[in-house]
């Protein structure tokens, strides 16, 4: 069933890219209507996919504080990254959200058409990445970021990169923290997709109250040191609220 789910996901992305999204070119380009429609389709498709995985017995899902996601506007949504399906679950709960995606996905046969049509932000455009993210937040879009930059390494402490801090400082926005947990661990970094637990995994998502950059920094900080201090504060904030990571062995 896991292999079948991966196949459905990939073929579903290919079908949207080849058969559905080209029809959206008939929509007027003004007011970003195409982008909003595409992101809405992506959100609904991801929600259907997550529901399918629950129905067939691969996973169970618990969402706490989902209304905070639905009410969010112009928020930087930060989450830890324990599994391969984190972004799928997150986007399934967020209408018309923006996110930063790996550049490799733009050239993917299965998902390239999806990320291009949704006009997500590429992670390899170092010149414009921070500015594009800040502009997205200022326009009222929610932006999903995983501060670790990649999936967590089981058995290792959480380690955040500075990208999320740079975006938070440039966007001058509220931060909405999301805690993700997967028990037993599966689809984590360095573990093949076919190495699955003997029972269904339980995925929990908890949305906390929004916080400001000033709250995290706790006082005046020199601008040149702000991203470093904010990164450490975010890492400490998540580490104090998440269970210790365990190995998958």
Secondary structure by P-SEA (a helix, b strand, c coil): caaaaaaaaaaaaaaaaccccccccccccccaaaaaaaaaaaaaaaaaaaaaaaaaccbbbbbcaaaaaaaccccbbbbbbcccaaaaaaaaaccbbbbbbbcccccccccaaaaaaaccccccccccaaaaaaaaaaabbbbbbccccccccccccccccaaaaaaaaaacbbbbbbbbbbcccccccccccccccccbbbbbbbbcccccccccccccccccaaaaaaaaaaaaaaaaccccccccc
